[in-house]
């Protein structure tokens, strides 16, 4: 078994250099998703902190002004069912100055474990691998649950939205404009990316030597292999093993529609003369 841990920290940066990083999301709109600053790890997720959604009028009336929007029910106004953003700098309003670090893509540890078993003529090899303590920014979920661009395909989760008859939901109300509910980068889309994966399982059987020696064969082994057999994770996206978006280390852990690793099955035959 191999367990590894790494730490990284930005000690110094030239004056004036800004290391925020953008990705193009649905609608090909670039949005800032990470920020790298002195005395912090590189590529930290960057955005708004949320505190659920507005579910009662008293809370809505007493909340800080959200991006200059008045309280109400019309288009462009903050209303019941909208996301409640946290006033991080406590200046009585929600704006770009309230952006902060909202997640860390770097795992506390990564691990791999291989075990080999043999019983008579049967052999089995199992390889497990995974990570623990890292976050993933699920922009695929963001694109699939906007409930704002109502002409776009959405995930099934988008159906469970706040309404007068579904006040228990923690998903914001649908609104047919560029609302702040799901379009802003926030901790609503940051998930635990820890996982354990059965990466490889191989099961083989070697025919007895007294049987194959009649045919001048020293070894004949039949085997079957399964790759990416099963993954245990709380991550709601396709695959928690994200890596770096476009090979940019400042965009690690950004799931913007990454194609998941395929599951493959192989049957083989080893013959030695």
C-alpha positions as CSV (number, residue, x, y, z in Angstrom):
1,X,0.0,0.0,0.0
2,X,1.3,3.5,-0.9
3,X,0.0,6.6,0.7
4,X,1.2,10.1,-0.3
5,X,0.6,13.6,0.9
6,X,1.9,16.9,-0.5
7,X,1.6,20.6,0.5
8,X,2.1,23.6,-1.7
9,X,2.2,27.3,-0.8
10,X,2.7,30.4,-2.8
11,X,5.5,32.3,-1.0
12,X,6.0,35.3,-3.3
13,X,4.6,36.9,-6.4
14,X,5.7,39.8,-8.5
15,X,3.7,43.0,-7.8
16,X,0.6,43.5,-9.9
17,X,0.3,39.9,-11.2
18,X,-3.2,38.5,-10.8
19,X,-3.5,34.8,-10.8
20,X,-7.3,34.4,-11.0
21,X,-8.3,31.8,-13.6
22,X,-11.3,31.6,-15.9
23,X,-13.1,28.9,-17.7
24,X,-15.7,29.1,-20.4
25,X,-19.0,27.8,-19.2
26,X,-22.4,27.3,-20.8
27,X,-23.0,30.1,-23.3
28,X,-19.2,30.4,-23.7
29,X,-19.1,33.0,-21.0
30,X,-15.8,33.1,-19.1
31,X,-16.1,33.1,-15.4
32,X,-13.5,33.3,-12.6
33,X,-13.3,30.0,-10.7
34,X,-9.9,30.0,-8.9
35,X,-7.6,32.4,-7.3
36,X,-3.9,32.0,-6.3
37,X,-2.6,34.4,-3.6
38,X,0.5,34.6,-1.4
39,X,0.5,32.4,1.7
40,X,-2.1,30.1,0.2
41,X,-2.1,26.9,-1.9
42,X,-2.3,27.4,-5.7
43,X,-5.6,27.2,-7.5
44,X,-8.0,27.6,-4.6
45,X,-11.7,27.8,-5.6
46,X,-13.0,31.3,-5.6
47,X,-16.5,32.7,-5.4
48,X,-19.4,33.5,-3.1
49,X,-20.4,31.8,0.1
50,X,-24.1,30.9,0.3
51,X,-26.5,30.5,3.3
52,X,-29.3,28.5,1.7
53,X,-32.2,30.2,0.0
54,X,-34.8,32.7,1.2
55,X,-37.8,30.8,2.5
56,X,-39.6,33.5,4.6
57,X,-40.3,37.1,4.0
58,X,-38.9,38.3,7.3
59,X,-35.4,36.9,6.5
60,X,-35.6,38.4,3.0
61,X,-36.6,41.8,4.3
62,X,-33.7,41.9,6.7
63,X,-31.0,40.5,4.4
64,X,-28.2,42.6,2.9
65,X,-28.9,44.1,-0.6
66,X,-28.1,41.3,-3.1
67,X,-26.1,42.8,-6.0
68,X,-28.1,46.0,-5.9
69,X,-31.4,44.1,-6.4
70,X,-34.4,45.3,-4.5
71,X,-36.7,42.9,-2.6
72,X,-39.7,42.0,-4.6
73,X,-41.2,39.4,-6.9
74,X,-40.6,40.9,-10.3
75,X,-37.9,40.0,-12.8
76,X,-34.4,41.1,-11.6
77,X,-35.6,41.5,-8.0
78,X,-34.6,39.3,-5.0
79,X,-37.5,37.2,-3.9
80,X,-38.4,34.1,-1.9
81,X,-36.7,31.1,-3.5
82,X,-33.6,33.0,-4.4
83,X,-30.1,32.1,-3.1
84,X,-29.0,33.9,0.0
85,X,-25.4,35.0,-0.3
86,X,-23.2,35.8,2.7
87,X,-22.0,39.3,3.4
88,X,-18.4,38.2,3.9
89,X,-17.0,41.6,4.5
90,X,-20.0,42.8,6.5
91,X,-20.5,46.0,4.6
92,X,-24.3,45.6,4.4
93,X,-24.4,44.6,0.7
94,X,-23.5,41.6,-1.5
95,X,-21.2,42.4,-4.3
96,X,-17.9,41.3,-5.9
97,X,-16.0,42.3,-2.7
98,X,-17.6,39.4,-0.9
99,X,-15.8,36.8,-3.1
100,X,-13.6,34.5,-1.1
101,X,-12.0,31.1,-1.1
102,X,-14.7,28.4,-1.2
103,X,-12.8,25.2,-1.7
104,X,-9.5,23.4,-1.9
105,X,-8.7,21.0,-4.8
106,X,-5.7,19.6,-3.1
107,X,-6.2,16.2,-1.3
108,X,-5.1,15.5,2.2
109,X,-3.8,12.2,0.8
110,X,-3.8,10.0,-2.2
111,X,-3.4,6.2,-1.9
112,X,-3.1,3.0,-3.8
113,X,-3.4,-0.6,-2.7
114,X,-2.5,-3.8,-4.5
115,X,-3.1,-7.3,-3.3
116,X,-2.5,-10.6,-5.0
117,X,-4.1,-13.9,-4.1
118,X,-3.5,-17.4,-5.2
119,X,-5.3,-20.7,-4.5
120,X,-4.3,-23.8,-6.3
121,X,-4.5,-22.9,-10.0
122,X,-6.5,-19.7,-9.5
123,X,-4.9,-16.3,-9.1
124,X,-6.5,-12.9,-8.4
125,X,-5.1,-9.4,-8.3
126,X,-7.0,-6.3,-7.0
127,X,-5.8,-2.7,-7.3
128,X,-7.6,0.0,-5.3
129,X,-6.8,3.7,-5.6
130,X,-8.3,7.0,-4.5
131,X,-7.9,10.3,-2.7
132,X,-9.2,11.9,0.4
133,X,-9.9,15.5,1.5
134,X,-10.1,17.3,-1.9
135,X,-12.9,19.4,-3.3
136,X,-14.3,19.4,-6.8
137,X,-16.1,22.3,-8.5
138,X,-19.0,20.7,-10.3
139,X,-19.7,23.1,-13.2
140,X,-21.6,20.4,-15.0
141,X,-24.2,20.5,-12.2
142,X,-24.2,24.3,-12.5
143,X,-25.0,24.1,-16.2
144,X,-27.6,21.4,-15.7
145,X,-29.6,23.1,-12.8
146,X,-29.6,26.8,-13.8
147,X,-33.4,27.0,-14.1
148,X,-32.6,30.3,-15.7
149,X,-32.1,29.5,-19.4
150,X,-35.4,27.6,-19.6
151,X,-34.8,26.6,-23.2
152,X,-31.7,24.5,-22.3
153,X,-31.7,20.9,-21.4
154,X,-31.4,20.4,-17.6
155,X,-30.6,17.6,-15.2
156,X,-33.4,15.8,-13.4
157,X,-32.3,17.6,-10.2
158,X,-33.5,20.8,-11.7
159,X,-37.1,19.7,-11.2
160,X,-36.8,19.9,-7.4
161,X,-37.0,23.7,-7.1
162,X,-38.4,26.0,-4.5
163,X,-42.0,27.0,-5.0
164,X,-45.1,27.8,-2.9
165,X,-45.9,24.1,-2.9
166,X,-42.3,22.9,-2.4
167,X,-40.8,25.1,0.3
168,X,-38.6,22.3,1.6
169,X,-36.4,22.4,-1.5
170,X,-32.9,23.9,-1.2
171,X,-32.8,24.5,-5.0
172,X,-33.7,28.1,-6.1
173,X,-36.8,29.0,-8.0
174,X,-36.7,29.0,-11.8
175,X,-36.6,32.4,-13.4
176,X,-36.4,33.1,-17.1
177,X,-33.5,35.6,-17.1
178,X,-29.8,35.7,-16.2
179,X,-30.5,35.3,-12.5
180,X,-27.8,35.3,-9.8
181,X,-29.2,32.0,-8.4
182,X,-27.1,29.5,-10.3
183,X,-25.0,31.6,-12.7
184,X,-22.7,33.0,-10.0
185,X,-19.8,30.8,-8.9
186,X,-20.5,29.8,-5.3
187,X,-19.9,27.1,-2.8
188,X,-23.2,25.6,-4.0
189,X,-21.2,23.8,-6.7
190,X,-18.2,22.7,-4.5
191,X,-18.4,19.1,-3.5
192,X,-16.3,16.6,-1.6
193,X,-14.2,14.8,-4.3
194,X,-12.9,12.0,-2.0
195,X,-13.2,8.6,-3.6
196,X,-12.1,4.9,-3.5
197,X,-12.0,3.2,-6.9
198,X,-11.6,-0.5,-7.7
199,X,-9.3,0.3,-10.6
200,X,-8.3,-3.2,-11.7
201,X,-9.4,-6.7,-10.9
202,X,-7.8,-9.7,-12.7
203,X,-8.9,-13.3,-12.2
204,X,-7.0,-16.1,-13.8
205,X,-6.8,-19.8,-14.1
206,X,-3.8,-21.8,-15.1
207,X,-4.4,-25.3,-16.5
208,X,-2.5,-28.1,-14.7
209,X,0.9,-28.9,-16.0
210,X,0.2,-32.6,-16.4
211,X,-2.6,-31.7,-18.9
212,X,-0.8,-29.1,-21.0
213,X,2.6,-30.9,-21.1
214,X,1.1,-33.4,-23.5
215,X,0.9,-30.6,-26.1
216,X,4.5,-29.2,-25.4
217,X,3.0,-26.3,-23.5
218,X,4.7,-25.2,-20.3
219,X,2.0,-22.8,-19.2
220,X,-1.6,-21.9,-20.3
221,X,-3.5,-19.3,-18.4
222,X,-7.0,-18.0,-19.0
223,X,-7.8,-14.6,-17.4
224,X,-10.3,-11.8,-17.3
225,X,-9.7,-8.2,-16.3
226,X,-12.0,-5.4,-15.4
227,X,-10.8,-1.8,-15.4
228,X,-12.5,1.0,-13.5
229,X,-14.9,-1.6,-12.0
230,X,-16.5,0.4,-9.2
231,X,-16.1,3.9,-7.6
232,X,-17.3,4.8,-4.1
233,X,-17.8,8.5,-3.7
234,X,-20.3,11.2,-2.5
235,X,-19.5,13.3,-5.6
236,X,-22.6,13.8,-7.7
237,X,-20.8,14.3,-11.0
238,X,-19.8,11.7,-13.6
239,X,-16.3,11.1,-12.2
240,X,-14.5,12.5,-9.1
241,X,-11.0,11.9,-10.6
242,X,-10.9,15.3,-12.4
243,X,-7.2,16.3,-12.7
244,X,-6.3,19.7,-14.1
245,X,-8.6,21.5,-16.6
246,X,-6.8,21.9,-19.9
247,X,-3.6,20.8,-18.1
248,X,-3.6,24.1,-16.1
249,X,-2.4,23.4,-12.6
250,X,-4.2,26.5,-11.4
251,X,-7.5,24.9,-12.6
252,X,-7.2,21.6,-10.7
253,X,-10.5,20.0,-9.7
254,X,-12.7,21.9,-12.1
255,X,-15.3,19.6,-13.6
256,X,-16.6,21.5,-16.7
257,X,-17.9,18.4,-18.5
258,X,-14.9,16.2,-18.3
259,X,-15.6,12.9,-20.0
260,X,-15.6,10.1,-17.4
261,X,-13.1,7.2,-17.5
262,X,-14.5,4.2,-19.4
263,X,-15.1,0.8,-17.8
264,X,-13.5,-1.9,-19.8
265,X,-13.5,-5.7,-19.6
266,X,-10.9,-7.9,-21.2
267,X,-10.6,-11.7,-21.7
268,X,-7.2,-13.1,-22.5
269,X,-5.0,-16.2,-22.9
270,X,-1.4,-16.6,-22.0
271,X,0.5,-19.4,-23.6
272,X,4.1,-20.4,-23.0
273,X,5.9,-23.1,-24.9
